[in-house]
Amino acid sequence: MGMFHKVKVGDRVISPIDWEMNPDLSFGTFESWGGRERVRNNDEFVYYFFVDNWGDEPKLCLMERAVKHARIMAEIKAPPEIVKKCVTEQGQSSSFEKSYAINEQLKEWLIDHVLDEAGDPELVVPRVERIVKEDMGPQLPAMDRPFAGEMTALPAESSIINDDGIADIVKKWDFFEAELNPSGRFVNSLAAGNDPGVIVDRRTSLMWQRDGIDIGSLRHIQRNIEELNRGKFAGFADWRLPTMEEAMSLMEPAKNAKGLYLHPAFSKEQPFIFVAAQRRPGGYWFVDYKQGRAFWSSGTIPGGFGRLVRAIDR
């Protein structure tokens, strides 16, 4: 019966409450980008109670969690003595572990005083979420502005790359890679496209999505590419996954304010992306702008994001 409890937060009725979920389990479930089987898709939300002990006084809170989403929906005005008792039961904890699973006493108090039709709505204080618009950096120059630099033609065909082949690639083109070539720097010449959803690199004659495709399996990404091309995103029907070289060409040698090794004109919502490269003996390659590296993994688990590219006429 516990899985079907509900709680009212403002005008919303939240159900079910997942009594098995807690901050530790949430990290293993969601920070691995949906690696566990219980997460079926990006739109699946889980709701659970936990104790937030990061401030001066511990608080009982309701969390809304999904693959890329985590927010505290409400603070619950539980008796301070039982919230503090729950914290005391945790014993000694490290400085970065201050979010705790609730104990049985808090669970019983929630069921008796907060949940279902008999719950007291005055005990649930909704958190007001601030919508922060992403900073896309300074305005880029116009695409038709004269470019006096030397143009570079990067490989545009999908490839098979062995583990030891990445170092050769990043050094050949002087791409930044946090471990393999930390002193590298491929200097782009980014410009605003005619469509607000794209950016052009005049050095490589490549047009990029400013944001990209949500996290999913390689099959999910490929379906999205087909849909974008059918709809002629930004007026074109030849969008594709970038090659390893093309994706690495966007790597910046220092993190931007969003925490990515990427020009701020690109969205932060695609921190690592699939590339058109398979690994021998198995797996698929990704470029990770959060860690500043290339890495490989399975094509379906844990999945990845997409940022598509197309060649423009030189």
C-alpha positions as CSV (number, residue, x, y, z in Angstrom):
1,M,0.0,0.0,0.0
2,G,2.9,2.3,0.7
3,M,3.7,2.9,-3.0
4,F,0.3,4.6,-3.5
5,H,0.5,7.3,-0.9
6,K,0.0,10.9,-2.2
7,V,0.8,14.3,-1.0
8,K,-0.6,17.7,-2.1
9,V,2.0,20.4,-2.9
10,G,0.3,23.6,-3.7
11,D,-2.2,22.8,-6.5
12,R,-0.4,19.5,-7.4
13,V,-1.1,16.1,-6.1
14,I,2.0,14.0,-6.1
15,S,1.7,10.2,-6.3
16,P,3.1,7.6,-5.8
17,I,5.7,8.1,-3.1
18,D,8.6,5.8,-3.5
19,W,9.5,4.7,0.0
20,E,12.5,2.6,-1.3
21,M,14.3,5.6,-2.9
22,N,16.8,7.7,-0.9
23,P,19.7,10.0,-1.7
24,D,22.3,7.3,-1.9
25,L,20.1,5.1,-4.1
26,S,19.1,8.1,-6.2
27,F,22.7,8.8,-7.0
28,G,23.4,5.3,-8.2
29,T,20.1,5.3,-10.2
30,F,20.2,8.6,-11.9
31,E,23.8,10.0,-11.9
32,S,24.7,7.0,-14.1
33,W,22.3,8.5,-16.7
34,G,19.6,5.9,-16.3
35,G,21.9,2.9,-16.1
36,R,19.6,0.9,-13.8
37,E,16.7,-1.0,-15.3
38,R,14.2,0.7,-13.1
39,V,14.6,3.9,-15.0
40,R,12.7,3.3,-18.3
41,N,12.8,6.7,-19.9
42,N,13.8,10.3,-19.5
43,D,10.3,11.4,-18.5
44,E,10.0,9.0,-15.6
45,F,9.8,10.9,-12.3
46,V,10.3,9.5,-8.8
47,Y,9.2,11.2,-5.6
48,Y,10.7,10.5,-2.2
49,F,11.2,12.1,1.2
50,F,14.7,12.8,2.7
51,V,16.4,14.8,5.4
52,D,18.4,17.8,4.2
53,N,21.1,18.5,6.7
54,W,23.2,21.0,4.8
55,G,21.9,24.1,6.7
56,D,22.0,25.1,10.3
57,E,19.0,22.9,11.1
58,P,18.0,19.6,9.4
59,K,14.8,19.7,7.2
60,L,12.4,17.1,6.0
61,C,11.9,17.6,2.3
62,L,10.1,16.1,-0.7
63,M,12.3,15.4,-3.8
64,E,11.4,15.2,-7.4
65,R,14.0,13.2,-9.3
66,A,14.5,12.0,-12.9
67,V,17.5,11.2,-15.2
68,K,18.5,14.9,-15.7
69,H,16.3,16.6,-13.1
70,A,16.4,17.0,-9.4
71,R,14.6,19.6,-7.3
72,I,13.2,19.9,-3.8
73,M,9.5,20.4,-4.3
74,A,8.6,21.2,-0.7
75,E,9.8,21.4,2.9
76,I,7.7,19.4,5.4
77,K,7.2,21.0,8.8
78,A,7.9,17.9,10.9
79,P,8.6,18.1,14.6
80,P,12.2,19.1,14.9
81,E,13.0,16.5,17.5
82,I,12.2,13.6,15.3
83,V,14.1,15.1,12.3
84,K,17.2,15.6,14.5
85,K,16.9,12.1,15.8
86,C,16.9,10.8,12.2
87,V,20.2,12.7,11.6
88,T,21.7,11.4,14.9
89,E,21.0,7.9,13.8
90,Q,23.2,8.4,10.7
91,G,26.3,8.4,12.9
92,Q,29.5,10.0,11.7
93,S,29.3,11.2,8.1
94,S,31.7,12.9,5.7
95,S,31.4,16.6,4.7
96,F,29.8,15.7,1.3
97,E,27.2,13.4,2.7
98,K,24.5,15.6,4.3
99,S,21.3,14.2,2.6
100,Y,19.9,11.2,4.5
101,A,17.2,8.6,4.1
102,I,14.2,9.0,6.4
103,N,13.8,6.5,9.3
104,E,10.7,4.6,10.2
105,Q,9.6,7.2,12.8
106,L,9.5,9.9,10.1
107,K,7.8,7.6,7.7
108,E,5.0,6.9,10.2
109,W,4.6,10.6,11.0
110,L,4.3,11.4,7.3
111,I,1.6,8.8,6.8
112,D,-0.3,9.9,9.9
113,H,-0.1,13.7,9.4
114,V,0.8,14.6,5.8
115,L,-0.2,12.0,3.3
116,D,-3.5,11.2,1.6
117,E,-6.9,12.9,2.2
118,A,-6.4,13.2,5.9
119,G,-3.1,15.1,5.5
120,D,-2.7,18.6,6.8
121,P,-1.7,20.9,3.8
122,E,-0.3,23.5,6.2
123,L,2.5,21.1,7.0
124,V,3.7,21.2,3.3
125,V,5.6,24.3,2.3
126,P,6.2,24.4,-1.5
127,R,9.6,25.5,-2.7
128,V,9.4,28.3,-5.3
129,E,11.6,27.3,-8.2
130,R,13.5,30.1,-9.9
131,I,13.8,29.8,-13.7
132,V,17.3,30.8,-14.6
133,K,17.9,31.6,-18.3
134,E,21.1,30.0,-19.6
135,D,23.9,32.5,-20.4
136,M,24.9,31.9,-24.0
137,G,27.9,34.1,-23.8
138,P,28.7,37.2,-25.9
139,Q,27.1,37.7,-29.3
140,L,29.0,35.9,-32.0
141,P,30.0,37.7,-35.2
142,A,27.9,37.3,-38.4
143,M,28.5,34.3,-40.5
144,D,29.3,36.4,-43.6
145,R,32.0,38.4,-41.9
146,P,35.3,38.0,-43.7
147,F,37.5,35.2,-42.4
148,A,41.2,35.7,-43.0
149,G,42.5,32.6,-41.2
150,E,43.6,29.2,-42.6
151,M,40.7,26.8,-43.1
152,T,40.9,23.2,-42.0
153,A,39.2,20.2,-43.5
154,L,38.5,17.6,-40.8
155,P,37.6,14.0,-41.5
156,A,33.9,13.7,-42.1
157,E,33.4,9.9,-42.5
158,S,32.5,7.6,-39.6
159,S,35.4,5.5,-38.4
160,I,36.6,2.6,-36.2
161,I,39.0,3.8,-33.5
162,N,41.2,1.6,-31.2
163,D,41.9,2.7,-27.7
164,D,45.4,3.8,-28.6
165,G,44.1,5.8,-31.6
166,I,42.7,8.6,-29.6
167,A,46.1,10.0,-28.6
168,D,47.1,10.1,-32.3
169,I,44.0,12.0,-33.3
170,V,44.2,14.7,-30.6
171,K,47.9,15.3,-31.2
172,K,47.6,15.4,-35.0
173,W,45.1,18.2,-34.8
174,D,46.3,19.7,-31.5
175,F,42.9,19.2,-29.8
176,F,42.7,19.8,-26.1
177,E,42.2,16.5,-24.2
178,A,42.6,16.7,-20.4
179,E,44.8,13.7,-20.1
180,L,46.2,13.0,-23.6
181,N,47.0,16.6,-24.7
182,P,46.4,19.1,-21.9
183,S,48.4,21.8,-23.8
184,G,46.4,21.4,-27.0
185,R,44.2,24.1,-28.5
186,F,42.3,24.0,-31.8
187,V,41.3,27.6,-32.5
188,N,37.8,27.9,-33.9
189,S,36.2,30.8,-35.7
190,L,32.6,30.6,-34.5
191,A,29.9,32.8,-36.0
192,A,26.2,33.1,-35.6
193,G,24.2,31.2,-38.2
194,N,21.2,32.5,-40.1
195,D,19.0,30.4,-37.7
196,P,19.2,31.0,-34.0
197,G,19.5,27.3,-33.4
198,V,22.9,26.9,-35.2
199,I,26.5,28.1,-34.9
200,V,29.0,28.1,-37.8
201,D,32.7,27.4,-37.5
202,R,34.2,29.3,-40.4
203,R,37.6,27.6,-39.9
204,T,36.2,24.1,-40.5
205,S,33.1,25.0,-42.6
206,L,30.9,23.2,-40.2
207,M,27.4,24.2,-39.0
208,W,26.5,22.9,-35.5
209,Q,23.4,22.6,-33.4
210,R,23.6,25.2,-30.6
211,D,21.9,22.7,-28.3
212,G,21.2,19.2,-29.4
213,I,19.3,15.9,-28.8
214,D,18.3,14.7,-25.3
215,I,20.0,11.7,-23.7
216,G,19.1,8.3,-25.0
217,S,20.4,5.2,-26.7
218,L,22.2,5.4,-30.1
219,R,19.0,4.2,-31.7
220,H,17.1,7.0,-30.0
221,I,19.6,9.5,-31.3
222,Q,19.4,8.1,-34.8
223,R,15.6,8.4,-34.8
224,N,15.9,12.0,-33.8
225,I,18.3,12.7,-36.6
226,E,15.9,11.2,-39.1
227,E,13.1,13.4,-37.7
228,L,15.2,16.6,-37.8
229,N,16.2,15.9,-41.4
230,R,12.6,15.2,-42.4
231,G,11.6,18.6,-40.8
232,K,14.7,20.3,-42.4
233,F,16.0,21.7,-39.1
234,A,17.4,25.3,-39.8
235,G,16.5,24.7,-43.4
236,F,18.7,21.6,-44.1
237,A,18.2,17.9,-44.4
238,D,21.8,16.6,-44.1
239,W,22.4,16.7,-40.3
240,R,24.5,13.9,-38.9
241,L,26.6,12.8,-35.9
242,P,30.0,14.5,-35.9
243,T,33.1,12.5,-36.3
244,M,35.6,12.2,-33.5
245,E,37.7,14.9,-35.0
246,E,34.8,17.3,-35.6
247,A,33.5,16.8,-32.0
248,M,36.9,17.3,-30.5
249,S,37.5,20.5,-32.5
250,L,34.9,22.2,-30.2
251,M,36.9,21.3,-27.1
252,E,38.1,24.4,-25.2
253,P,41.3,24.2,-23.0
254,A,39.5,25.7,-20.0
255,K,36.0,25.3,-18.5
256,N,33.5,27.9,-19.1
257,A,31.1,29.3,-16.4
258,K,28.8,26.4,-17.0
259,G,31.5,23.9,-16.1
260,L,32.2,22.6,-19.6
261,Y,35.2,22.7,-21.9
262,L,33.1,24.3,-24.5
263,H,32.4,27.8,-25.9
264,P,29.5,29.3,-23.9
265,A,27.5,29.9,-27.1
266,F,26.7,26.2,-27.0
267,S,24.1,24.9,-24.6
268,K,25.2,23.1,-21.4
269,E,22.4,20.6,-21.7
270,Q,24.5,18.2,-23.8
271,P,27.6,17.6,-21.6
272,F,28.8,14.5,-23.5
273,I,27.8,13.4,-27.0
274,F,27.8,10.4,-29.3
275,V,30.3,10.6,-32.2
276,A,30.3,8.7,-35.5
277,A,33.0,6.3,-34.4
278,Q,32.9,2.7,-33.1
279,R,35.5,1.2,-30.9
280,R,37.4,-2.0,-31.7
281,P,36.9,-4.6,-30.2
282,G,33.5,-3.2,-29.1
283,G,31.5,-0.1,-28.0
284,Y,31.0,3.4,-29.2
285,W,33.0,6.6,-28.7
286,F,31.8,9.8,-27.0
287,V,33.2,13.2,-26.4
288,D,32.8,14.5,-22.9
289,Y,32.9,18.3,-22.6
290,K,32.4,18.1,-18.8
291,Q,35.6,16.1,-18.2
292,G,37.5,17.3,-21.3
293,R,38.1,13.9,-22.8
294,A,37.1,11.2,-25.3
295,F,35.8,8.0,-23.9
296,W,34.0,4.8,-25.0
297,S,31.0,2.9,-23.7
298,S,28.2,0.7,-24.8
299,G,25.9,2.2,-27.5
300,T,22.8,1.6,-25.4
301,I,23.8,1.8,-21.7
302,P,24.3,4.4,-20.3
303,G,23.4,6.3,-23.4
304,G,24.5,9.8,-24.5
305,F,23.4,13.1,-25.9
306,G,23.6,14.3,-29.5
307,R,24.9,17.5,-31.0
308,L,24.5,17.3,-34.8
309,V,26.7,18.8,-37.5
310,R,26.6,19.4,-41.2
311,A,29.1,20.7,-43.8
312,I,28.6,24.0,-45.4
313,D,29.8,25.1,-48.8
314,R,33.3,26.4,-48.7
